[in-house]
Amino acid sequence: MLGSPGRIGPRPLPSVVLAVVVAVMGAVKTGLLRRRSRSLVIATAALLAGPVAVVPGLAQATAPVTSSPSGLGRQSFVAAAVRRAGPSIVTIDTERTVTVRGGAAGLPAPLLNDPFFRQFFGLPQFSQPPSQRVERGQGSGFIVDSSGLIITNAHVVEKSDKVTVGLQDGRRALGTVVGLDPVTDLAVVRLSGSGPWPVAPLGNSESLQVGDWAIAVGNPFGLDNTVTLGIISNLNRNASKLGITDKRLDLIQTDAAINPGNSGGPLLNADGDVIGINTLVRTGPGAGLGFAIPINRARAIAAQLVSNGRATHPMIGVGLEPLPAGDGTPGLQGVRVVSIAAGGPAAQAGLRTGDVITAAAGQPIQAASQLVAAVERTGVGRTLTLTVNRGGGTLQLQVVPVDLATVGRQG
């Protein structure tokens, strides 16, 4: 009640009533109270006359909106894409046994081998025998065949003694490394068991455009099924430009967050198709740049790994540099030969240092990565025609690529 039962005189007004009265008076003074003035005054009178009650008109005005009038759903395309590819995305846990030299932990080997140092600090003159310990790692991958074939990064499973694969439905199975290729950082793992195994939808990395949506899925820092969103920032980023000289890769660049544990996981497009394999992220200055191996390249390498247990990488044995501007030959475009492997395909074909390769198989060459791609397309043992500018004249040379591993054994 607003007043005491036996009290005579005006009853004190609660603060909520005073607020309504002030609002009504303000509306009257400013001219805002027009058509609904009568209902507001009645509501105010009801508040003054008795206990505070909910006025139907006011309750309706403050009721929360529970649905959009348009009926549009709030689910994003990302959720649909991840739901489509999600069942085929796996976690990969690895174990490997490493041998640790005996001695005091944390001390450099040269100090431990110094007799004076050992005598001064009272260390035993003979170190303890080597011991073994188990190192554990984690990465991601995705199933590409119903028989249980998984594509992941080579550095995820390299030198592993045990590989355990976890699926989103809770199943876990042992995996066997079918083959790995350090040059492209790709590996294929086969699941044990009968399945059935869900298969990832594979896209076409050749159809990508800068600005397309990019969705990275994986297990960064052991956090299962993490999803990040970005765009395709650029295409054909050569690994050598990132300071990686032992890989032969043209990578997809993305700003979708890629972290340790994401390695080997899929990069999806807006439809949920796999367009790349997350492989590395730049740290330090320029951090936040992620890179993925195009799925078309990955499929070709994976097919070789399944068939032969290894992948071949055609090469002709030349070192190249971009053609500098103003070199005295107006309109000349190509790449200059700066070194030639002795006895290699380029040397046998008659290439010389200083030659400018302007075309391969009839296609213009303006960057070293384009020539590498032409050699890759040609393959081992097949003839590739190079157009060469030498001293202002044009030559046609026939070169036969060989496997990179063969040249490495010869050199």
matplotlib code that plots the C-alpha trace (Angstrom):
import matplotlib.pyplot as plt

x = [0.0, 1.1, 0.2, -0.2, -3.7, -4.4, -2.6, -4.6, -3.4, -1.6, 0.2, 3.9, 4.6, 7.1, 10.0, 8.5, 5.3, 7.2, 9.2, 6.0, 4.5, 7.6, 7.6, 4.0, 4.5, 7.5, 5.6, 2.8, 5.2, 7.1, 4.0, 4.9, 1.7, -1.0, -3.2, -2.1, -2.3, -5.6, -4.2, -1.0, -2.9, -5.2, -2.1, -0.6, -3.9, -3.9, -0.4, -1.4, -4.6, -3.3, -0.6, 1.9, 0.5, 1.7, -0.1, -0.9, 0.1, 3.5, 4.2, 3.6, 6.0, 8.9, 8.5, 11.7, 11.6, 11.9, 12.1, 12.9, 9.9, 11.7, 12.2, 15.8, 18.0, 21.1, 23.3, 26.4, 27.8, 30.8, 28.7, 27.3, 30.8, 32.3, 29.3, 29.9, 33.6, 33.8, 33.3, 36.4, 38.7, 40.9, 43.4, 46.8, 48.7, 52.3, 54.9, 58.6, 61.4, 64.6, 67.9, 69.3, 72.9, 73.8, 75.1, 73.8, 70.6, 70.6, 74.4, 76.0, 77.8, 81.2, 81.2, 80.3, 83.1, 85.7, 87.6, 88.6, 85.0, 83.8, 86.6, 85.9, 82.2, 82.6, 80.9, 81.7, 84.5, 82.4, 79.0, 76.0, 74.9, 72.4, 68.7, 65.5, 62.4, 59.2, 58.4, 54.7, 53.3, 50.0, 48.7, 45.6, 44.6, 41.6, 40.3, 40.4, 39.4, 36.8, 39.4, 40.9, 43.6, 44.5, 46.5, 48.6, 51.9, 55.2, 56.5, 53.5, 54.3, 58.0, 60.1, 57.1, 57.0, 53.2, 50.4, 46.9, 44.0, 40.9, 37.7, 35.0, 32.5, 34.8, 36.4, 40.2, 42.3, 46.0, 47.5, 50.4, 52.5, 52.1, 54.7, 55.9, 57.6, 59.8, 60.2, 56.5, 55.9, 53.1, 52.3, 49.7, 48.5, 46.3, 43.8, 43.6, 40.1, 37.2, 35.5, 33.3, 35.3, 33.9, 35.5, 36.3, 34.9, 37.9, 37.8, 39.8, 42.7, 43.2, 39.8, 40.7, 40.8, 42.3, 39.5, 37.7, 36.6, 39.0, 38.1, 40.9, 40.0, 42.3, 43.5, 45.8, 47.5, 45.4, 42.1, 40.0, 37.9, 38.9, 37.6, 39.0, 37.8, 39.7, 40.2, 42.6, 45.2, 47.3, 48.2, 51.4, 53.6, 56.9, 58.4, 61.8, 60.5, 59.6, 63.1, 62.3, 64.9, 64.4, 60.8, 59.4, 56.0, 53.8, 51.5, 48.1, 48.4, 45.6, 44.8, 42.7, 44.5, 46.8, 48.7, 50.8, 48.6, 46.8, 49.4, 47.9, 44.4, 42.2, 41.7, 38.1, 36.2, 32.8, 31.1, 33.1, 35.4, 39.1, 41.2, 44.5, 46.5, 47.5, 51.3, 52.9, 52.5, 54.8, 55.9, 57.5, 57.2, 54.3, 52.8, 49.3, 50.2, 49.2, 50.1, 48.6, 49.6, 47.1, 44.9, 45.6, 49.3, 48.6, 46.4, 49.1, 51.8, 49.5, 48.7, 52.5, 52.9, 50.1, 51.4, 55.2, 55.7, 57.6, 57.2, 59.4, 60.4, 61.6, 64.4, 66.9, 69.8, 69.9, 70.1, 68.0, 67.6, 65.1, 66.1, 67.1, 65.6, 67.8, 70.2, 70.6, 68.0, 64.8, 61.6, 63.4, 61.6, 62.6, 64.9, 68.7, 70.8, 73.3, 74.5, 74.4, 74.8, 77.7, 76.5, 72.8, 70.1, 70.6, 74.4, 73.7, 71.2, 73.8, 72.6, 75.2, 75.4, 74.2, 71.5, 68.0, 65.2, 62.2, 59.8, 59.2, 57.0, 55.9, 54.7, 56.4, 58.5, 58.8, 59.6, 61.6, 58.5, 56.9, 59.9, 59.7, 56.0, 56.7, 59.4, 56.9, 54.3, 56.7, 57.8, 60.8, 62.2, 60.1, 61.5, 60.9, 61.6, 63.2, 63.5, 66.7, 68.1, 71.9, 73.8, 70.7, 70.1, 67.3, 67.9, 65.7, 67.1, 65.7, 66.1, 65.1, 64.3, 65.5, 64.4, 65.7, 66.7, 68.9, 70.8, 71.2, 72.9, 75.2, 76.1]
y = [0.0, 3.6, 4.8, 3.5, 2.2, 4.7, 7.7, 10.9, 13.3, 12.9, 9.7, 9.8, 8.8, 6.1, 7.1, 5.2, 7.2, 10.5, 9.5, 8.8, 12.1, 14.0, 12.3, 13.1, 16.8, 17.0, 15.5, 18.0, 21.0, 19.9, 19.1, 15.4, 14.3, 14.4, 11.4, 9.3, 11.9, 10.6, 7.0, 8.3, 10.5, 7.7, 5.5, 8.2, 8.5, 4.8, 4.9, 7.7, 6.1, 2.7, 0.1, 0.1, -2.1, -3.0, -0.9, -3.0, -0.3, 0.3, -3.5, -3.9, -1.1, -2.5, -6.2, -7.6, -8.4, -12.1, -12.5, -10.4, -9.3, -10.3, -13.9, -14.0, -16.6, -15.6, -18.6, -17.5, -19.2, -20.1, -22.4, -24.1, -24.5, -26.0, -28.3, -29.7, -30.3, -30.9, -34.6, -35.3, -33.0, -34.9, -34.3, -36.1, -36.9, -38.2, -39.8, -40.3, -41.6, -39.5, -40.3, -37.8, -37.7, -38.3, -35.5, -32.5, -31.2, -27.8, -27.5, -27.2, -30.3, -28.5, -27.6, -31.1, -32.5, -30.1, -32.1, -28.8, -27.7, -31.0, -31.1, -27.5, -28.0, -31.5, -33.3, -36.9, -37.4, -39.9, -38.8, -41.0, -43.3, -41.8, -42.1, -42.1, -40.0, -39.6, -36.4, -35.7, -33.5, -32.5, -31.4, -31.5, -33.2, -34.3, -37.5, -37.5, -41.1, -43.4, -46.0, -43.8, -41.8, -38.5, -35.5, -33.6, -31.8, -33.8, -32.0, -33.2, -36.9, -36.9, -39.3, -40.4, -43.8, -43.7, -41.7, -41.5, -39.9, -38.5, -37.8, -35.3, -38.1, -39.3, -42.2, -42.7, -44.9, -45.6, -44.2, -45.4, -43.0, -44.0, -41.5, -38.0, -35.4, -32.9, -30.7, -29.8, -30.5, -33.0, -36.4, -39.1, -41.2, -44.3, -45.0, -48.5, -50.0, -50.5, -47.1, -45.9, -42.7, -39.3, -37.6, -33.9, -32.1, -31.0, -27.7, -26.2, -23.9, -22.7, -20.9, -18.8, -15.0, -12.5, -11.4, -14.8, -16.0, -18.3, -20.5, -22.2, -25.2, -27.2, -27.8, -24.9, -25.4, -28.6, -26.7, -29.1, -27.9, -24.2, -22.1, -18.8, -16.6, -14.4, -13.8, -14.9, -12.2, -13.2, -16.2, -17.9, -16.7, -18.4, -20.1, -18.7, -15.2, -16.2, -17.3, -21.0, -22.2, -26.0, -26.1, -25.9, -24.3, -21.5, -20.8, -19.3, -16.3, -15.6, -13.5, -16.3, -17.1, -20.1, -21.2, -24.1, -27.2, -25.9, -27.5, -30.0, -28.8, -27.6, -24.1, -23.9, -21.7, -20.2, -23.5, -25.7, -27.1, -27.7, -25.3, -25.6, -27.2, -24.8, -25.1, -22.1, -18.7, -15.8, -14.7, -11.5, -8.4, -9.0, -11.6, -12.7, -13.8, -17.4, -19.6, -22.8, -25.3, -25.2, -28.3, -29.0, -29.3, -31.4, -33.9, -34.4, -35.0, -37.2, -39.4, -40.1, -40.8, -43.4, -45.0, -44.9, -43.9, -40.8, -37.9, -36.8, -33.2, -32.4, -29.9, -28.7, -27.5, -23.8, -20.8, -17.8, -14.1, -11.6, -9.6, -6.2, -3.1, -1.1, -4.0, -2.6, -4.7, -2.7, -4.8, -8.0, -10.0, -13.2, -14.6, -14.6, -17.8, -17.1, -20.7, -24.1, -27.5, -29.3, -32.3, -31.4, -31.2, -27.4, -28.0, -30.9, -28.8, -26.0, -23.3, -20.8, -18.3, -15.0, -16.5, -15.0, -17.6, -15.8, -18.7, -22.3, -24.6, -21.4, -19.6, -16.3, -16.4, -13.4, -14.9, -17.9, -19.4, -19.6, -21.6, -23.9, -24.5, -25.2, -27.8, -29.4, -29.7, -31.3, -34.0, -36.2, -37.6, -35.5, -32.8, -29.1, -26.4, -23.2, -20.0, -18.2, -14.8, -14.9, -11.8, -10.4, -13.5, -16.1, -19.8, -22.8, -25.4, -28.8, -29.7, -33.0, -32.5, -35.1, -35.9, -33.5, -36.4, -37.8, -34.5, -34.4, -37.8, -36.8, -33.5]
z = [0.0, -0.6, 2.9, 6.4, 7.2, 10.0, 8.6, 7.8, 5.1, 1.7, 1.1, 0.1, -3.5, -4.5, -6.7, -9.7, -9.5, -9.3, -12.4, -14.4, -13.3, -14.3, -17.7, -18.4, -17.4, -19.6, -22.6, -22.1, -22.0, -25.1, -27.1, -27.5, -25.6, -28.2, -29.2, -26.3, -23.7, -22.2, -21.7, -20.1, -17.7, -16.8, -16.2, -14.0, -12.1, -11.5, -10.1, -7.8, -6.6, -5.4, -5.4, -8.3, -11.0, -14.5, -17.1, -20.1, -22.6, -20.9, -20.6, -24.3, -25.1, -23.1, -24.1, -25.7, -29.3, -29.7, -33.4, -36.5, -38.5, -41.7, -40.4, -41.6, -40.0, -38.1, -39.1, -41.1, -44.1, -42.0, -39.9, -42.9, -44.5, -41.3, -40.8, -44.3, -44.0, -40.2, -39.9, -42.1, -40.2, -37.7, -34.9, -35.2, -32.0, -32.5, -30.3, -31.0, -28.9, -28.7, -27.2, -24.6, -23.8, -20.2, -17.9, -16.0, -17.5, -19.0, -19.5, -22.9, -24.1, -24.6, -20.9, -19.8, -21.9, -20.4, -17.6, -15.8, -15.7, -14.3, -11.7, -10.6, -10.1, -8.6, -11.5, -12.1, -14.6, -16.7, -17.9, -17.3, -20.2, -22.7, -21.8, -23.9, -23.6, -25.5, -27.4, -28.2, -30.9, -32.3, -35.7, -37.9, -41.1, -43.2, -44.8, -48.6, -49.3, -47.8, -47.3, -44.6, -46.4, -44.6, -46.0, -43.5, -43.3, -43.4, -40.4, -38.3, -38.7, -39.6, -37.5, -35.5, -33.9, -33.2, -34.9, -33.3, -35.2, -33.6, -35.4, -34.4, -33.7, -30.9, -32.7, -32.4, -34.5, -35.1, -38.3, -40.5, -42.5, -46.2, -47.4, -46.9, -49.0, -47.2, -50.4, -50.3, -46.6, -47.4, -46.0, -46.4, -43.4, -43.6, -40.8, -39.4, -39.1, -41.4, -41.2, -42.8, -42.9, -43.8, -46.8, -47.2, -50.2, -52.3, -54.2, -57.1, -56.0, -59.5, -59.4, -56.3, -56.4, -54.1, -51.7, -51.6, -48.1, -46.3, -43.3, -41.4, -39.3, -37.0, -33.5, -32.5, -29.1, -28.7, -28.9, -31.0, -33.9, -33.8, -36.7, -37.9, -40.7, -43.2, -46.9, -49.6, -49.3, -52.2, -54.4, -55.6, -52.8, -53.5, -50.4, -51.2, -50.7, -47.2, -46.5, -47.0, -49.4, -49.0, -50.2, -53.7, -53.1, -54.3, -51.4, -50.7, -48.4, -45.9, -42.9, -41.3, -38.0, -38.3, -35.1, -33.9, -34.1, -37.2, -39.4, -41.8, -41.3, -44.2, -45.5, -46.7, -49.1, -48.5, -49.6, -47.3, -50.0, -49.1, -51.1, -49.2, -46.4, -43.6, -43.3, -41.7, -40.2, -40.1, -36.6, -35.4, -37.7, -40.1, -37.8, -38.7, -42.2, -42.8, -45.7, -47.1, -49.8, -52.7, -52.8, -56.5, -55.8, -52.6, -54.5, -57.2, -54.5, -52.4, -55.4, -55.9, -52.2, -52.3, -55.5, -54.8, -51.2, -52.5, -54.8, -57.7, -58.3, -61.9, -62.1, -64.8, -62.6, -63.0, -60.6, -61.7, -61.0, -62.1, -65.2, -63.9, -65.5, -67.9, -68.8, -72.2, -74.0, -74.4, -74.1, -73.1, -70.4, -68.7, -66.1, -66.2, -65.6, -62.9, -62.2, -63.8, -62.1, -63.6, -65.6, -65.1, -67.7, -68.3, -68.9, -71.2, -73.2, -73.8, -71.4, -70.3, -67.4, -68.6, -70.9, -70.5, -70.6, -72.1, -72.7, -71.8, -73.9, -75.8, -72.7, -71.7, -68.6, -66.4, -63.0, -61.8, -60.3, -63.7, -65.1, -62.0, -62.7, -66.4, -65.4, -62.9, -65.6, -68.0, -65.5, -65.3, -68.5, -70.9, -73.2, -72.5, -75.1, -73.8, -75.7, -74.8, -75.5, -75.8, -76.8, -78.6, -80.5, -80.0, -79.4, -79.0, -76.5, -75.6, -71.9, -70.2, -66.5, -64.0, -60.4, -57.8, -55.6, -58.3, -58.7, -54.9, -54.9, -57.8, -56.1]

ax = plt.figure().add_subplot(projection="3d")
ax.plot(x, y, z, "-o")
ax.set_aspect("equal")
plt.show()
